[in-house]
Amino acid sequence: METQTENSLDNSITLNDLVLLRNIVNVASKRGAFSAEEFSDIGAVYNKIDTFLKMNLKKTEDIDEENSSSESENKIEI
């Protein structure tokens, strides 16, 4: 039987998930997966995710520097 904690972890979105999503959109756009009329919506969402990641990954890096003796699971390069 699955506990509520296990279930909530399966349904959570991590910074790594957002990095992967940003990369998927980037690759798909390079391969021509989107039509011209979709560019503005896709670009807007991509920019929001990118800005969010840059802000939050910077915070993670700052915390990592403060706690340099321990390794962080959230350190993701952009």
VORO-861936 format. One record per residue: residue number from 1; residue in three letters; x, y, z of N, C-alpha, C in turn. Coordinates in steps of 0.1 Angstrom, whole numbers, plus 5000, padded with zeros to 4 digits. Each point is the difference from the previous one (the first is absolute). Layout:
# VORO-861936
<pt num="NUM" residuo="ALA" n_X="X" n_Y="Y" n_Z="Z" ca_X="X" ca_Y="Y" ca_Z="Z" c_X="X" c_Y="Y" c_Z="Z"/>
...
END
This chain:
# VORO-861936
<pt num="1" residuo="MET" n_X="5008" n_Y="4988" n_Z="5000" ca_X="4992" ca_Y="5012" ca_Z="5000" c_X="5009" c_Y="5012" c_Z="5000"/>
<pt num="2" residuo="GLU" n_X="4997" n_Y="5010" n_Z="4991" ca_X="5008" ca_Y="5012" ca_Z="4999" c_X="4996" c_Y="5010" c_Z="5010"/>
<pt num="3" residuo="THR" n_X="5010" n_Y="5006" n_Z="5006" ca_X="4997" ca_Y="5011" ca_Z="5010" c_X="4998" c_Y="5013" c_Z="4993"/>
<pt num="4" residuo="GLN" n_X="4994" n_Y="5010" n_Z="5008" ca_X="4998" ca_Y="5013" ca_Z="4994" c_X="5013" c_Y="5007" c_Z="4996"/>
<pt num="5" residuo="THR" n_X="5010" n_Y="4998" n_Z="5008" ca_X="5013" ca_Y="5006" ca_Z="4997" c_X="5006" c_Y="4995" c_Z="4987"/>
<pt num="6" residuo="GLU" n_X="4999" n_Y="4986" n_Z="4998" ca_X="5005" ca_Y="4995" ca_Z="4987" c_X="4992" c_Y="5005" c_Z="4988"/>
<pt num="7" residuo="ASN" n_X="4987" n_Y="5001" n_Z="5002" ca_X="4991" ca_Y="5005" ca_Z="4989" c_X="5003" c_Y="5014" c_Z="4997"/>
<pt num="8" residuo="SER" n_X="5002" n_Y="5009" n_Z="5010" ca_X="5003" ca_Y="5014" ca_Z="4998" c_X="5014" c_Y="5002" c_Z="4993"/>
<pt num="9" residuo="LEU" n_X="5009" n_Y="4991" n_Z="5003" ca_X="5013" ca_Y="5001" ca_Z="4993" c_X="4999" c_Y="4997" c_Z="4985"/>
<pt num="10" residuo="ASP" n_X="4992" n_Y="4990" n_Z="4997" ca_X="4998" ca_Y="4996" ca_Z="4986" c_X="4993" c_Y="5011" c_Z="4992"/>
<pt num="11" residuo="ASN" n_X="4992" n_Y="5009" n_Z="5007" ca_X="4992" ca_Y="5010" ca_Z="4993" c_X="5007" c_Y="5014" c_Z="5001"/>
<pt num="12" residuo="SER" n_X="5012" n_Y="5000" n_Z="5005" ca_X="5007" ca_Y="5013" ca_Z="5002" c_X="5008" c_Y="5003" c_Z="4987"/>
<pt num="13" residuo="ILE" n_X="5003" n_Y="5013" n_Z="4998" ca_X="5008" ca_Y="5005" ca_Z="4989" c_X="5012" c_Y="5006" c_Z="5006"/>
<pt num="14" residuo="THR" n_X="5012" n_Y="4995" n_Z="4996" ca_X="5013" ca_Y="5005" ca_Z="5005" c_X="5006" c_Y="5010" c_Z="4990"/>
<pt num="15" residuo="LEU" n_X="5010" n_Y="5006" n_Z="5005" ca_X="5008" ca_Y="5009" ca_Z="4991" c_X="5006" c_Y="4992" c_Z="4988"/>
<pt num="16" residuo="ASN" n_X="5004" n_Y="4988" n_Z="5003" ca_X="5005" ca_Y="4992" ca_Z="4989" c_X="4989" c_Y="4997" c_Z="4990"/>
<pt num="17" residuo="ASP" n_X="4988" n_Y="4997" n_Z="5004" ca_X="4989" ca_Y="4998" ca_Z="4991" c_X="4998" c_Y="5012" c_Z="4990"/>
<pt num="18" residuo="LEU" n_X="5001" n_Y="5012" n_Z="5006" ca_X="4999" ca_Y="5013" ca_Z="4992" c_X="5011" c_Y="5002" c_Z="4991"/>
<pt num="19" residuo="VAL" n_X="5012" n_Y="4996" n_Z="5004" ca_X="5012" ca_Y="5001" ca_Z="4991" c_X="4998" c_Y="4990" c_Z="4988"/>
<pt num="20" residuo="LEU" n_X="4995" n_Y="4988" n_Z="5003" ca_X="4997" ca_Y="4991" ca_Z="4989" c_X="4989" c_Y="5005" c_Z="4991"/>
<pt num="21" residuo="LEU" n_X="4990" n_Y="5006" n_Z="5005" ca_X="4989" ca_Y="5006" ca_Z="4992" c_X="5005" c_Y="5011" c_Z="4991"/>
<pt num="22" residuo="ARG" n_X="5009" n_Y="5009" n_Z="5006" ca_X="5005" ca_Y="5011" ca_Z="4992" c_X="5009" c_Y="4994" c_Z="4989"/>
<pt num="23" residuo="ASN" n_X="5008" n_Y="4989" n_Z="5003" ca_X="5008" ca_Y="4994" ca_Z="4989" c_X="4992" c_Y="4994" c_Z="4989"/>
<pt num="24" residuo="ILE" n_X="4989" n_Y="4993" n_Z="5004" ca_X="4991" ca_Y="4994" ca_Z="4990" c_X="4994" c_Y="5010" c_Z="4991"/>
<pt num="25" residuo="VAL" n_X="4995" n_Y="5012" n_Z="5005" ca_X="4995" ca_Y="5010" ca_Z="4992" c_X="5011" c_Y="5005" c_Z="4991"/>
<pt num="26" residuo="ASN" n_X="5012" n_Y="5002" n_Z="5005" ca_X="5011" ca_Y="5005" ca_Z="4991" c_X="5003" c_Y="4991" c_Z="4989"/>
<pt num="27" residuo="VAL" n_X="5001" n_Y="4987" n_Z="5003" ca_X="5003" ca_Y="4990" ca_Z="4989" c_X="4988" c_Y="4999" c_Z="4990"/>
<pt num="28" residuo="ALA" n_X="4988" n_Y="5000" n_Z="5005" ca_X="4988" ca_Y="4999" ca_Z="4991" c_X="5000" c_Y="5012" c_Z="4991"/>
<pt num="29" residuo="SER" n_X="5003" n_Y="5012" n_Z="5005" ca_X="4999" ca_Y="5012" ca_Z="4991" c_X="5011" c_Y="4999" c_Z="4990"/>
<pt num="30" residuo="LYS" n_X="5012" n_Y="4995" n_Z="5003" ca_X="5011" ca_Y="4999" ca_Z="4990" c_X="4996" c_Y="4989" c_Z="4989"/>
<pt num="31" residuo="ARG" n_X="4992" n_Y="4991" n_Z="5004" ca_X="4996" ca_Y="4989" ca_Z="4990" c_X="4988" c_Y="5004" c_Z="4992"/>
<pt num="32" residuo="GLY" n_X="4994" n_Y="5012" n_Z="5003" ca_X="4989" ca_Y="5005" ca_Z="4992" c_X="4987" c_Y="4993" c_Z="5005"/>
<pt num="33" residuo="ALA" n_X="4998" n_Y="4997" n_Z="5012" ca_X="4988" ca_Y="4993" ca_Z="5005" c_X="4988" c_Y="5010" c_Z="5002"/>
<pt num="34" residuo="PHE" n_X="5003" n_Y="5013" n_Z="5000" ca_X="4989" ca_Y="5009" ca_Z="5002" c_X="4997" c_Y="5008" c_Z="4988"/>
<pt num="35" residuo="SER" n_X="4988" n_Y="5004" n_Z="4998" ca_X="4996" ca_Y="5009" ca_Z="4989" c_X="5002" c_Y="5014" c_Z="5004"/>
<pt num="36" residuo="ALA" n_X="5001" n_Y="5009" n_Z="4990" ca_X="5003" ca_Y="5014" ca_Z="5002" c_X="4990" c_Y="5007" c_Z="5010"/>
<pt num="37" residuo="GLU" n_X="4987" n_Y="4996" n_Z="4999" ca_X="4990" ca_Y="5006" ca_Z="5008" c_X="5001" c_Y="4996" c_Z="5015"/>
<pt num="38" residuo="GLU" n_X="5008" n_Y="4990" n_Z="5003" ca_X="5002" ca_Y="4995" ca_Z="5013" c_X="5012" c_Y="5006" c_Z="5007"/>
<pt num="39" residuo="PHE" n_X="5009" n_Y="5006" n_Z="4992" ca_X="5012" ca_Y="5005" ca_Z="5006" c_X="4999" c_Y="5010" c_Z="5012"/>
<pt num="40" residuo="SER" n_X="4990" n_Y="5009" n_Z="4999" ca_X="4999" ca_Y="5010" ca_Z="5011" c_X="4996" c_Y="4994" c_Z="5013"/>
<pt num="41" residuo="ASP" n_X="4990" n_Y="4990" n_Z="4999" ca_X="4996" ca_Y="4994" ca_Z="5013" c_X="5011" c_Y="4991" c_Z="5005"/>
<pt num="42" residuo="ILE" n_X="5007" n_Y="4992" n_Z="4992" ca_X="5011" ca_Y="4991" ca_Z="5004" c_X="5011" c_Y="5009" c_Z="5005"/>
<pt num="43" residuo="GLY" n_X="5004" n_Y="5011" n_Z="4993" ca_X="5010" ca_Y="5008" ca_Z="5005" c_X="4998" c_Y="5007" c_Z="5013"/>
<pt num="44" residuo="ALA" n_X="4987" n_Y="5004" n_Z="5002" ca_X="4996" ca_Y="5006" ca_Z="5013" c_X="5002" c_Y="4990" c_Z="5012"/>
<pt num="45" residuo="VAL" n_X="4995" n_Y="4988" n_Z="4998" ca_X="5002" ca_Y="4989" ca_Z="5010" c_X="5014" c_Y="4997" c_Z="5003"/>
<pt num="46" residuo="TYR" n_X="5008" n_Y="4998" n_Z="4989" ca_X="5014" ca_Y="4997" ca_Z="5000" c_X="5007" c_Y="5011" c_Z="5008"/>
<pt num="47" residuo="ASN" n_X="4997" n_Y="5013" n_Z="4997" ca_X="5007" ca_Y="5011" ca_Z="5007" c_X="4996" c_Y="5000" c_Z="5015"/>
<pt num="48" residuo="LYS" n_X="4988" n_Y="4997" n_Z="5004" ca_X="4996" ca_Y="5000" ca_Z="5014" c_X="5007" c_Y="4988" c_Z="5007"/>
<pt num="49" residuo="ILE" n_X="5001" n_Y="4989" n_Z="4994" ca_X="5007" ca_Y="4988" ca_Z="5006" c_X="5015" c_Y="5004" c_Z="5002"/>
<pt num="50" residuo="ASP" n_X="5006" n_Y="5005" n_Z="4989" ca_X="5014" ca_Y="5004" ca_Z="5000" c_X="5003" c_Y="5010" c_Z="5011"/>
<pt num="51" residuo="THR" n_X="4992" n_Y="5011" n_Z="5001" ca_X="5002" ca_Y="5010" ca_Z="5011" c_X="4999" c_Y="4994" c_Z="5013"/>
<pt num="52" residuo="PHE" n_X="4989" n_Y="4991" n_Z="5002" ca_X="4998" ca_Y="4994" ca_Z="5013" c_X="5012" c_Y="4991" c_Z="5004"/>
<pt num="53" residuo="LEU" n_X="5005" n_Y="4992" n_Z="4990" ca_X="5012" ca_Y="4992" ca_Z="5003" c_X="5012" c_Y="5008" c_Z="5003"/>
<pt num="54" residuo="LYS" n_X="5003" n_Y="5010" n_Z="4993" ca_X="5012" ca_Y="5008" ca_Z="5003" c_X="4999" c_Y="5007" c_Z="5013"/>
<pt num="55" residuo="MET" n_X="4989" n_Y="5004" n_Z="5005" ca_X="4998" ca_Y="5006" ca_Z="5013" c_X="5002" c_Y="4990" c_Z="5011"/>
<pt num="56" residuo="ASN" n_X="4993" n_Y="4988" n_Z="4998" ca_X="5001" ca_Y="4990" ca_Z="5010" c_X="5013" c_Y="4992" c_Z="5001"/>
<pt num="57" residuo="LEU" n_X="5006" n_Y="4998" n_Z="4988" ca_X="5013" ca_Y="4993" ca_Z="5000" c_X="5011" c_Y="5009" c_Z="5006"/>
<pt num="58" residuo="LYS" n_X="4998" n_Y="5013" n_Z="4998" ca_X="5010" ca_Y="5009" ca_Z="5006" c_X="4999" c_Y="5000" c_Z="5016"/>
<pt num="59" residuo="LYS" n_X="4988" n_Y="4999" n_Z="5005" ca_X="4997" ca_Y="4999" ca_Z="5014" c_X="5007" c_Y="4987" c_Z="5005"/>
<pt num="60" residuo="THR" n_X="4998" n_Y="4989" n_Z="4992" ca_X="5005" ca_Y="4987" ca_Z="5004" c_X="5016" c_Y="5000" c_Z="5000"/>
<pt num="61" residuo="GLU" n_X="5006" n_Y="5007" n_Z="4991" ca_X="5014" ca_Y="5001" ca_Z="4999" c_X="5005" c_Y="5008" c_Z="5012"/>
<pt num="62" residuo="ASP" n_X="4993" n_Y="5011" n_Z="5004" ca_X="5004" ca_Y="5008" ca_Z="5011" c_X="4999" c_Y="4992" c_Z="5013"/>
<pt num="63" residuo="ILE" n_X="4990" n_Y="4992" n_Z="5002" ca_X="4999" ca_Y="4991" ca_Z="5011" c_X="5011" c_Y="4990" c_Z="5000"/>
<pt num="64" residuo="ASP" n_X="5003" n_Y="4994" n_Z="4989" ca_X="5011" ca_Y="4991" ca_Z="4999" c_X="5013" c_Y="5006" c_Z="5004"/>
<pt num="65" residuo="GLU" n_X="5003" n_Y="5012" n_Z="4996" ca_X="5012" ca_Y="5007" ca_Z="5004" c_X="5001" c_Y="5002" c_Z="5015"/>
<pt num="66" residuo="GLU" n_X="4988" n_Y="5003" n_Z="5006" ca_X="5000" ca_Y="5001" ca_Z="5015" c_X="5002" c_Y="4987" c_Z="5007"/>
<pt num="67" residuo="ASN" n_X="4995" n_Y="4989" n_Z="4994" ca_X="5002" ca_Y="4987" ca_Z="5006" c_X="5009" c_Y="4992" c_Z="4992"/>
<pt num="68" residuo="SER" n_X="5012" n_Y="5005" n_Z="4997" ca_X="5009" ca_Y="4993" ca_Z="4990" c_X="5005" c_Y="4987" c_Z="5006"/>
<pt num="69" residuo="SER" n_X="4998" n_Y="4997" n_Z="5013" ca_X="5005" ca_Y="4988" ca_Z="5005" c_X="4990" c_Y="4988" c_Z="4996"/>
<pt num="70" residuo="SER" n_X="4988" n_Y="5003" n_Z="4997" ca_X="4990" ca_Y="4990" ca_Z="4996" c_X="4996" c_Y="5001" c_Z="4985"/>
<pt num="71" residuo="GLU" n_X="4997" n_Y="4989" n_Z="4994" ca_X="4997" ca_Y="5000" ca_Z="4986" c_X="4985" c_Y="5002" c_Z="4998"/>
<pt num="72" residuo="SER" n_X="4996" n_Y="5008" n_Z="4990" ca_X="4985" ca_Y="5003" ca_Z="4998" c_X="4995" c_Y="4991" c_Z="4989"/>
<pt num="73" residuo="GLU" n_X="4987" n_Y="4995" n_Z="5002" ca_X="4994" ca_Y="4992" ca_Z="4990" c_X="4994" c_Y="5009" c_Z="4989"/>
<pt num="74" residuo="ASN" n_X="4997" n_Y="5013" n_Z="5003" ca_X="4994" ca_Y="5009" ca_Z="4991" c_X="5009" c_Y="5007" c_Z="4991"/>
<pt num="75" residuo="LYS" n_X="5013" n_Y="4998" n_Z="5000" ca_X="5009" ca_Y="5008" ca_Z="4992" c_X="4999" c_Y="4995" c_Z="4985"/>
<pt num="76" residuo="ILE" n_X="4995" n_Y="5009" n_Z="4992" ca_X="4998" ca_Y="4997" ca_Z="4986" c_X="5006" c_Y="5011" c_Z="4992"/>
<pt num="77" residuo="GLU" n_X="5008" n_Y="4997" n_Z="4990" ca_X="5006" ca_Y="5010" ca_Z="4991" c_X="4990" c_Y="5004" c_Z="4990"/>
<pt num="78" residuo="ILE" n_X="5000" n_Y="5013" n_Z="4997" ca_X="4991" ca_Y="5005" ca_Z="4989" c_X="5008" c_Y="5004" c_Z="4988"/>
END
